[in-house]
Amino acid sequence: MRIKPIAAVLAACLPFPAHAANWVDVLGTEPARAPAFKPFGFIQPTYTYIDASPLSGLKGAGAGANGKNQIQNMVVPDFNKTEQAQFLRAQFGMRGRLSDSINYFVLTDAGSNLTTVQHPFMVTDASMTFSFIPGARIRAGLFKLPTGEEALVSNPVAYSYVYYSAVTSALVQETYFHDVTGTPSGCQPLLGAHTLDCGAAISGNNAFRDWGIQVFDSFRKNKWELGYAAMVSNGNEIENLGDNNSSKDVTGRLQLSYVFAGQGPLRQDANVFAWHQSGKRTYGGTDYDRTREGVGFRVTKGAFRTSGEYIRGEGMIAGGPNPPVLPASGSMEPPYDLNLAPRGKADGWYLEGGWRFLPKWEIEARYDVFDRNYDDPAAERLFKTWTLGAQYFINKTNRVTLNYEWRTAELPHPLAMTNAVQRGNAETVANNLADRVSLQYTWFF
């Protein structure tokens, strides 16, 4: 494992609270006095502007992309505009406590995002939790896997940015693929690269979720808390109840917390966590190992918070279309062709912090790094992003979030690409990656 240093910035206590939680417990259980039926949900209308310029100067087979905007400079999920207003998320659900030992959680999404790209209405959660065994609650159905902090955090309540970090988006969220035979135009061979294959994305992403069974709980002594979760799941598209092979994914997470104050989703604490996920993906008639794992921390106390996480992945590392523009169909709705490294390796990390400097105002900053295909010099791409953000809290259920992202892409080993024209084209595309501005309104109930 390649470990990147993550420095923690600890801060003093001020009177305006930041938010933290043991998110596995919060999402999987209900408070003692919770009603049997509680509607909930949120909407996030979002405006995104990418300061992009069309590609130019591409040569050879890539010349056809000149005058077009690359995929990474287009607003998700349609990838056909550099500026767009949309309902990024529109999620509505029901949760409740049916008895002292049984609760449930149902959530749907009708927003415009990479989970709903094929289906305008998706069921993203449908689970029940059974708390009959002390120390071993059992949750079954469709719900969030016990992975990283950004994946688990309740977006409308406690997530401070518009978009997830690049490493979380690329490695923790998952899209599913099948092999593409021949040499279609959407997957031009990259000379010098030895890990890439032409794959086709056949689904939207899984929104950090899967169908399965999880055993979890937490144990408290004074201010210390130890939480765990272990889950067996399909490792398949979330719109399918069944699996597509005989292998199951196994995911586990441990979290150690020191609780300063509060409880539930609004508590203040310091925690460290580690998680691991492994399974197999059937691709081109072969089962490939897929591993994801991470370690991280989060500190929230008073008006300050800071968090960081290192994540690595092996197997099923997705790249982008090559050439990196919309296919002839004019749509990125699956299925679409792209480069895929079935045995590839990638890793990355982020470090972020925030300060609630007035009762209604908060500022934050995040730096994240994503190193894709670092085991293949010709295919390797290094992405670095600085995000500066501000939030205005209108009241307890309404807020406005503004982000500016400085985005860069690099070719760490350009000379590994043995074709000079292809090398020049790759450098042109990397240098063309543009900054992104986003404005989001969140209302939840």
C-alpha positions in Angstrom: 0.0 0.0 0.0 1.2 3.5 -0.9 0.6 5.8 2.1 0.3 9.5 1.6 0.8 11.8 4.6 -2.4 13.4 6.0 -1.8 16.2 8.4 -4.6 16.9 10.9 -5.5 20.5 11.8 -7.0 20.4 15.3 -8.9 23.4 16.6 -10.3 24.9 19.8 -14.0 24.9 20.8 -16.2 27.9 19.9 -20.0 28.2 20.6 -21.3 27.3 17.2 -21.5 23.5 16.6 -20.1 21.4 13.8 -21.6 17.9 13.0 -20.3 14.4 13.2 -21.7 10.9 13.9 -21.3 7.2 13.8 -23.1 7.1 10.4 -23.5 3.3 10.3 -25.6 3.5 13.5 -27.5 6.6 12.5 -28.6 5.3 9.1 -29.4 1.8 10.4 -31.3 2.5 13.6 -34.0 4.8 15.0 -34.2 6.7 18.3 -36.3 5.1 21.1 -39.2 7.6 20.6 -39.2 7.5 16.8 -42.7 7.2 15.2 -43.7 4.2 13.1 -44.0 6.3 9.9 -41.8 9.3 9.4 -41.7 10.9 5.9 -38.3 12.6 5.1 -36.4 13.8 2.1 -34.5 16.6 0.5 -34.0 18.5 -2.8 -30.8 20.0 -4.1 -31.3 22.3 -7.1 -27.7 23.0 -8.4 -26.1 25.3 -10.8 -22.7 24.3 -12.3 -20.4 26.3 -14.5 -17.1 24.9 -15.9 -14.7 27.5 -17.3 -13.9 25.4 -20.3 -12.4 25.9 -23.7 -12.9 23.4 -26.6 -10.1 21.1 -27.4 -7.6 22.3 -30.1 -4.3 21.1 -31.5 -5.1 17.4 -31.4 -3.5 15.4 -34.2 -3.8 12.1 -35.9 -6.7 9.9 -34.8 -7.6 12.5 -32.1 -8.1 15.4 -34.6 -11.8 14.7 -34.8 -12.2 15.9 -31.2 -10.9 19.4 -32.0 -13.5 22.1 -31.4 -15.4 19.9 -28.9 -15.4 20.0 -25.1 -13.9 17.0 -23.3 -16.1 14.9 -21.0 -14.5 16.1 -17.8 -15.4 19.7 -18.7 -19.1 18.8 -19.1 -21.7 18.9 -16.4 -22.9 15.5 -15.1 -24.9 13.4 -15.8 -25.7 14.4 -19.4 -22.2 15.6 -20.3 -23.4 17.9 -23.1 -23.1 21.4 -21.5 -20.4 23.3 -19.7 -23.1 25.2 -17.8 -26.3 23.8 -16.4 -29.0 24.2 -13.7 -30.6 21.0 -12.6 -32.1 19.2 -9.6 -29.0 17.2 -8.8 -30.8 15.3 -6.1 -34.5 15.0 -5.3 -34.8 12.2 -2.7 -37.9 11.2 -0.8 -38.5 8.4 1.7 -40.0 6.9 4.8 -38.4 5.6 7.9 -39.7 4.5 11.3 -39.7 2.2 14.3 -42.1 -0.7 14.0 -41.3 -2.1 17.4 -38.6 -1.9 20.1 -36.4 -4.2 18.0 -37.4 -3.5 14.3 -37.0 -0.4 12.2 -37.0 0.3 8.4 -35.6 2.8 5.9 -36.8 3.5 2.4 -35.5 6.2 0.1 -36.0 7.1 -3.6 -34.2 9.5 -6.0 -35.8 11.4 -8.8 -32.9 13.9 -9.3 -30.5 14.3 -12.3 -27.3 12.5 -11.4 -25.2 9.5 -12.3 -27.4 7.1 -10.3 -30.5 8.1 -12.2 -28.9 8.5 -15.6 -30.7 5.4 -17.0 -33.8 5.5 -14.9 -35.4 8.8 -13.9 -36.7 7.3 -10.7 -34.5 5.0 -8.6 -35.0 3.2 -5.3 -31.7 3.8 -3.5 -32.6 2.3 0.0 -35.0 -0.4 1.1 -33.9 -2.0 4.3 -35.0 -3.3 7.7 -32.9 -3.5 10.9 -33.5 -6.2 13.6 -32.1 -5.4 17.0 -32.8 -8.7 18.9 -29.2 -9.7 19.6 -27.2 -7.5 22.0 -24.1 -6.2 20.2 -25.1 -7.6 16.8 -27.9 -5.7 15.0 -28.8 -7.1 11.6 -29.7 -4.9 8.7 -30.9 -6.5 5.4 -31.9 -5.0 2.0 -30.5 -2.2 -0.1 -28.5 0.5 1.8 -25.1 2.2 2.0 -22.0 0.0 2.3 -19.9 0.5 5.4 -17.0 2.3 3.6 -15.6 5.8 3.7 -16.6 9.0 5.4 -17.9 10.8 2.3 -19.8 7.8 1.3 -21.6 7.4 4.6 -22.2 11.0 5.7 -25.8 12.2 5.4 -25.6 14.5 2.5 -28.4 17.0 3.4 -27.6 17.1 7.1 -23.8 17.2 7.2 -22.0 17.1 3.9 -20.3 20.5 3.3 -19.5 20.4 -0.5 -21.5 20.2 -3.7 -19.4 17.4 -5.3 -17.5 14.5 -3.7 -13.7 14.3 -3.9 -12.3 12.8 -7.1 -10.9 9.7 -5.2 -14.2 9.0 -3.5 -16.2 9.5 -6.8 -13.8 7.2 -8.8 -13.1 4.4 -6.3 -15.9 4.2 -3.8 -18.9 4.7 -6.1 -19.1 2.0 -8.6 -20.3 1.6 -12.2 -20.6 -1.9 -13.8 -19.0 -2.9 -17.1 -18.9 -5.6 -19.8 -16.2 -6.3 -22.3 -16.3 -4.8 -25.8 -14.8 -6.8 -28.7 -12.8 -5.4 -31.6 -11.5 -1.8 -31.6 -14.4 0.6 -31.5 -13.8 4.3 -32.0 -14.7 5.0 -28.3 -11.6 3.0 -27.1 -8.6 3.8 -29.3 -5.6 1.8 -28.1 -3.1 3.7 -26.0 0.4 2.7 -27.2 2.7 1.8 -24.3 -0.1 1.0 -21.9 -0.5 -2.6 -20.9 -3.4 -2.6 -18.5 -6.2 -1.0 -20.5 -9.0 -2.7 -22.2 -12.1 -1.5 -24.1 -15.0 -1.8 -21.8 -18.6 -0.5 -21.8 -20.3 1.1 -18.8 -23.7 -0.7 -18.6 -25.2 1.1 -15.5 -25.3 4.3 -13.6 -23.3 4.4 -10.4 -24.4 2.6 -7.2 -24.6 5.7 -5.0 -22.3 3.8 -2.5 -25.0 1.2 -2.0 -25.7 -2.5 -2.5 -28.1 -5.3 -1.7 -27.0 -7.4 1.2 -26.9 -8.2 4.9 -25.0 -6.3 7.5 -24.1 -7.0 11.2 -23.2 -3.9 13.1 -23.3 -2.1 16.5 -21.4 0.2 18.7 -20.2 0.0 22.3 -19.9 3.0 24.6 -17.8 3.4 27.8 -17.8 6.9 29.2 -16.8 9.1 26.3 -15.2 6.4 24.2 -17.1 4.4 21.5 -16.1 1.5 19.3 -18.3 0.8 16.3 -18.1 -2.0 13.8 -19.9 -3.2 10.7 -19.6 -6.3 8.5 -21.6 -6.7 5.3 -22.1 -9.4 2.7 -23.5 -8.0 -0.6 -24.1 -8.8 -4.2 -21.6 -6.6 -6.0 -24.0 -5.9 -8.8 -26.2 -3.1 -10.2 -28.5 -1.8 -7.5 -31.6 -2.0 -9.8 -31.2 -5.8 -9.8 -32.2 -7.8 -6.7 -30.0 -10.7 -7.7 -26.3 -11.2 -8.3 -24.6 -11.8 -11.7 -22.0 -14.3 -10.5 -21.4 -16.8 -7.7 -19.1 -14.5 -5.7 -20.3 -12.1 -2.9 -18.6 -8.8 -1.8 -17.4 -8.6 1.8 -17.1 -5.1 3.4 -16.0 -4.3 6.9 -15.5 -1.1 8.9 -14.1 -0.2 12.3 -14.5 3.2 14.0 -13.1 4.4 17.3 -14.5 7.7 18.6 -14.1 10.0 21.5 -17.4 11.9 22.0 -17.2 15.5 23.2 -20.9 16.3 23.3 -24.3 15.5 21.7 -25.6 12.4 20.0 -27.0 11.1 16.7 -26.2 13.0 13.5 -25.3 16.2 15.4 -22.8 15.1 17.9 -19.2 16.4 18.2 -16.4 13.9 18.4 -13.0 12.8 17.2 -12.8 9.5 15.4 -10.5 7.3 13.4 -11.7 4.6 11.1 -10.6 1.9 8.6 -12.6 -0.1 6.1 -12.0 -2.8 3.5 -14.1 -4.2 0.6 -13.3 -7.2 -1.6 -15.2 -9.2 -4.2 -15.1 -10.3 -7.9 -16.4 -8.8 -11.1 -17.3 -10.8 -14.1 -15.9 -9.2 -17.2 -15.3 -10.7 -20.6 -15.9 -14.2 -19.3 -13.3 -13.8 -16.5 -13.7 -13.0 -12.8 -11.4 -10.2 -11.7 -10.6 -9.4 -8.1 -11.9 -6.0 -7.0 -10.6 -4.4 -3.8 -11.2 -1.1 -2.2 -10.0 0.1 1.3 -9.3 3.2 3.2 -8.3 4.8 6.5 -9.2 8.2 7.8 -10.2 10.5 10.6 -12.6 13.2 11.5 -12.6 15.8 14.3 -15.6 18.1 15.0 -15.5 20.3 18.0 -17.3 23.6 18.5 -17.2 25.7 15.3 -14.3 23.7 13.7 -14.0 20.4 11.9 -11.3 18.6 9.9 -11.2 15.3 8.2 -9.1 13.3 5.9 -9.0 9.9 4.2 -6.6 7.7 2.2 -8.3 5.3 -0.3 -6.8 2.7 -2.6 -8.3 0.4 -5.2 -7.2 -2.6 -7.2 -9.2 -4.1 -10.1 -11.9 -2.5 -12.3 -10.3 0.9 -12.5 -12.3 3.0 -15.0 -10.8 5.6 -17.2 -12.6 7.8 -19.7 -13.6 7.7 -23.3 -10.7 7.8 -25.8 -11.1 10.2 -27.5 -12.4 12.1 -24.5 -15.5 13.6 -26.0 -19.1 12.5 -26.5 -19.5 9.4 -28.6 -21.2 9.6 -32.0 -24.6 8.9 -30.3 -24.2 12.3 -28.5 -25.1 10.7 -25.2 -23.2 9.2 -22.2 -26.2 7.2 -21.0 -25.0 3.6 -20.6 -24.0 1.6 -22.4 -21.0 3.6 -23.7 -17.4 2.6 -24.4 -14.4 3.7 -22.4 -11.0 2.5 -21.2 -11.0 0.1 -18.3 -8.1 -1.5 -16.4 -9.5 -4.8 -15.1 -6.4 -5.4 -13.0 -5.4 -1.7 -12.6 -4.4 0.1 -9.4 -5.3 3.6 -8.2 -5.2 5.5 -5.0 -5.8 9.0 -3.6 -6.5 11.1 -0.5 -8.2 14.2 0.7 -7.8 16.6 3.6 -10.4 19.2 4.4 -11.6 21.5 7.2 -14.3 24.0 8.0 -15.0 26.9 10.3 -18.5 28.1 11.4 -17.3 31.7 12.0 -20.8 33.1 12.5 -24.1 31.4 13.5 -25.2 31.3 9.8 -21.9 31.3 7.9 -19.3 28.6 7.4 -16.2 28.4 5.2 -14.3 25.3 4.2 -11.4 24.1 2.1 -10.4 20.7 0.7 -7.4 19.4 -1.2 -7.8 16.0 -2.9 -5.5 13.9 -5.1 -6.4 10.9 -7.3 -3.7 8.8 -8.9 -5.3 6.6 -11.6 -3.5 3.5 -13.0 -0.2 4.3 -11.2 0.9 0.7 -12.0 0.9 1.5 -15.8 3.1 4.6 -16.6 1.6 5.2 -20.0 -2.0 5.1 -18.7 -1.3 6.9 -15.4 -3.1 10.2 -14.8 -2.8 12.3 -11.7 -5.6 14.6 -10.7 -5.3 17.4 -8.1 -8.1 19.6 -6.9 -8.3 22.5 -4.5 -11.9 23.4 -3.4 -12.8 26.6 -1.6 -16.4 26.7 -0.2 -18.9 28.8 1.7 -22.2 27.9 3.2 -25.1 30.1 4.4 -27.5 28.4 6.8 -30.9 30.0 6.3 -32.3 27.9 9.1 -32.0 24.3 10.4 -33.4 22.8 7.2 -32.3 25.2 4.5 -28.8 26.2 3.3 -26.9 27.6 0.3 -23.5 26.1 -0.7 -21.0 27.8 -3.1 -17.9 26.0 -4.3 -14.9 26.9 -6.5 -12.7 24.1 -7.6 -9.2 24.5 -9.1 -8.7 21.3 -11.1 -5.5 20.1 -12.7 -4.5 16.8 -14.5 -0.9 15.6 -15.1 0.8 12.8 -17.0 3.5 11.7 -14.5 5.4 9.6 -17.2 4.7 11.1 -20.6 7.6 9.4 -22.3 6.1 6.0 -21.5 3.7 6.7 -24.3 5.7 5.5 -27.3 3.7 7.4 -30.0 4.7 11.1 -30.1 1.3 12.2 -31.6 -0.6 10.2 -29.0 1.6 11.7 -26.2 1.1 15.2 -27.4 -2.7 14.6 -27.6 -2.7 13.3 -24.0 -0.9 16.3 -22.7 -3.3 18.6 -24.6 -6.3 16.9 -22.9 -4.7 17.1 -19.5 -3.8 20.8 -19.8 -7.4 21.5 -21.0 -9.0 20.4 -17.7 -11.0 23.4 -16.4 -12.0 24.9 -13.1 -15.5 24.3 -11.8 -18.0 26.6 -9.9 -21.1 25.3 -8.3 -24.0 26.8 -6.4 -26.4 24.6 -4.5 -29.6 25.1 -2.5 -30.5 22.3 0.0 -33.9 21.9 1.7 -34.5 18.8 3.8 -37.3 17.7 6.1 
